[in-house]
């Protein structure tokens, strides 16, 4: 017997006749009759006494009907809960960002997303790369924007690559480094540098590219709040890392300058999701706006 046959049996019991059950189920009476006959054949006894004006449950069939009622009710509740879950997933998008300093680079994309009609709820949370990867793997977030190198190590993720983030070393206006004709790694190592994360793709590549040494030989601070970093750099001799696009803005140029003779530091970013799940409508819309306004 199968669930569909159980539904037919239960409906015959509820409606008191094969005719009424078939009308309620919107199937032919012969289909209902065959289902009940198959179940009775499997059980080896009759479930209903057939009468001219309907049916009644047999003594032998009463326990079976009671259990069938619970099974069908549980399956109906399971289907309803699944439908509710699908609706909730379609109404909520949980976005992870790693490292946290990247969060501000998604402002244009998120503004564009929230201007679109048929709004859904958006939850954005930032964290360390490893923590964010764990959250996505566990299903606690739906989508993650983070460093390609680390995301690509997770075989359960599907990735869409974004344009490279170009990082530049910057300092306050009037910084001692700006007084020299040229700047080399030895000059840079005199001053602390603030980075948003200690993940290898960000720190090791940057330090070796710009400083020519390993990160253990550089005075590093980790602060993932960029407004705080900007305030510190504006008032101290510390150095920081800013996107090349931000370095062209009037806000940046009023207070800061790029350190000369330091090469661009490209960092590859991707959007990751769990590969075994198809993108929900909110995920698809988020991907579309990030393609138009990537975090660069």
N, C-alpha and C positions, 0 to 999 in steps of 0.2 A: 504494500500500500504506500501511497505518497501523500504529501501535504494537501494537494489539490483534492484528492479523494476524501481526506479527513474533513476538509471544508464542506464538501457536499453532504457528508454524513451529519455534520453539526448543523448545517442549514435546514436539513430535513427535520431534525429534532426541534429546532427553534420555530420553524414555520408550521410543523404538524402535518405536512403533506409534500409529496414529490412535486406536485404542480406549483404550489406556492414557493417552494425552494428554488425550482428552476427559474421562476419569474424573478425572484430576488437576486439570484446569481447572474441572470441574463444569459443563461445557457439553455440548451434543449432539455426537455424532460428525460429523454433517453440517455443523455450524458449523466444526469444525476442518478438515474436508475442503475446504470452500469457501474458507476463509482460505488454505490452502496453494495451492489452485488459482489464486486471485487473484494471489498473489505470483509463482507460476511463470509466469502469463500476462504479468505486468508485466516479468519478467526475460527471458522468451523461452527459458527452458530449465528442465528438471526439477531439483528439489532432491533428490528421493528416488526410489530404486528401490523400487517396491511389490512385496512378496513375500507369500507365503501366511502366513508367521509374523511379519510386521512389515515394517519399512522400513530401508533403509540410505542414507547420503548419497551422492549422485552425485559424481563427480570435479569436475564443473562447479559443483556447489552448495557444495563444501567452504569456499571463501573467503567466500561469502555467509553461510553459517551462522556462521563464526567472527566476522564483523563483527556479525551479528544478536545473537549471544551477548553481545558487549561492550555493544551499545546497550541491550538489555533489562536487563543487569546495572547499567549506569549509571542507567537510569531507576528501577529498584528502589531503588538507593542514594539517589537524589535524593528519592524519595517517603519513604523511611525518615528521611532527614535532615530533611525538612520536618515530618514527624510529631514527630520529636524536638524540633525548634525550637518547634512549637506547644505541646508539653508543657512545655518550659522557660519559655515566655512565660506559661503558665498557672500556673507555680509561682513566678514572680518578678514583683514590682512595683517599678519604679524611679520614685521620686517626687522631683521637684525642687521646691524652695521658694525664692522670691525676694521681697524681699531676705532674707538669712539671719535677721534678727531676727524674722521671721514664724514661723520654725520652731517656737518654743516655744508658739505659739498653736494648733498642731495637736496638742498633747499629748492632749487629751480624745479627739479623733477617732482617733488612732493607738492609744490604750489600748483603745478600744472595738473597733477592728479586730482587734487581737491577742487579744482575749478570745473571738472567734468561732471555731467549730470549723473543721476542714479548713484548717489554716494553710498559707500560702504564705510565701516569703521576701520580706522588705520591705527595700529599700534607700532611705534618705532622704538626699538631699544638698542642701545650701543653697549659693547663690552669687548673684552679681550678676544683676540682671534680664536684661541683654543676654546674659550667658553662659548663663543657664538657657534662654532662648528659643532660642539656637543649639543647645543640647544636645537640646531637644525636636524641633527641626526636623530634626536629623541622625538622630533615632531612638535617641540615647544615653540618654534617659529616656523613660518611658511617659506621664507625666502631670505637669503643672506647676501649682502654686498661686502666683499672682503678681498684680501690678496689672493691672486690666482694661484701662486705657488703652493700655498697651504691648502686652499680649497681643492686643488686638483689631486691631492693625495687621498682624497676620500672617494673610493670607487662607487659609493651609493649616491653620489651627487651628480646632477646634470648641470653643466656650466654654460653660461653665455658670457663671452669675453667683452669687456668694455675698453674704450680707448685708454692708453696708458696715462696714469697720474704722473706728472712731472714735478718732482720735488726740488726746491731750491733752498740753499742756505741763506738766511737773512739775519739782519741785526738792526739795532736802532740807528737812527741818523746821528752822525757825529761819533760813531764807534771808533776806537783806536785802529781797528783793522782797515778802516777806510782812509787812514792817513798815509798808509804805505803805498808805494807804487805798485807792488805785486803782493799776492798772498799765496803762501804754500801751506802744506799740511802741518809743518812745524808751527807756523803762525797761528793756525786754527786751534792747535792743541793747547794753546795758552788759555783758552776760554771754554767754559762749560757749554754743552749743547743740550737742548731739551727736545726729546722725541716723544711721540704719543704712545709707543708700544715697543716692547723689546723683542717682538717676533723677528726671526731671522730675515725674512724678506725685506723688512723695513730697515733694520738697524745695520746688519752686517754688510749688506750691499752698499748702503749709503756711506758708512764709515770707510770702507775699503776704497770706494770710488773717490770720495772727497778728501779723506785724510791720509790714505795710503797705509793704514795700519789696522789691526783688529780692534773690535769694540772695547776690549779690556784695557786698551791703552788710551782711551778717550774718557773725559769726565762727562758722563751721561746722567741726565735727569729724565725721569719718566713722568710726564703730566699730560693727560689726555683731554684736558679742557682747553680748547684753543683760545678763548677770551682771556683765561688766566695766563696762558703762555705769552700772549701778545702783551699783556700788562707787565709781565716780568721782563720781557726783552726790551720793552720801551724804557724801563727804568734801571736796567743793569747792563752788564757787558756780555750776558749770556747770548747764545745763538739759538736759532730755531729753524724749523723746516716748514716752508709754505709752498702751496701749489703755484706753478708758474702763472696760472690765470689770475689768482688772487694778487700776485706780485705786480700785476699791471693795473690794478684798481687805484682810484684816487684815495681811498681809505688807507691802503697800504703805503702809498707814496708820501702821504702826509707825515708818517711816523717812522717808516722803515726803509731800508735799502737792501738790495741783494749784495752778498759778499762777492767781490770781484774774483775772477780766476777760479771759481769753483764750478765744476761741470754740472749739467743737469743730471738729476737722479730719477730715471724712469721706474715706476712701480706699476706692475700690471694688476688690474682689478677685474673681478668677474662677479656676476650674479649667479648664485647657486640655489638649487632646489633639490628635493629628494627625487631621484630619477624614477622611482617606481610609481609616483603619483603624477597624473596629468595636471598641468597648471589649472587652477581655478580661474574664473573670470577676473577677480581682483588681481591675481598674480599676473595674468596676461596683460592687464591694463598697466600694472606697475612696470613690467618689462618694456612696454611700448614707450612710456614716458621717460624711462631711464635711457633708452636708445636715443631719444631726442635730446635729453639733457643729462649726459653722463657726468659722473663726479670727477671733473677735471679742473 
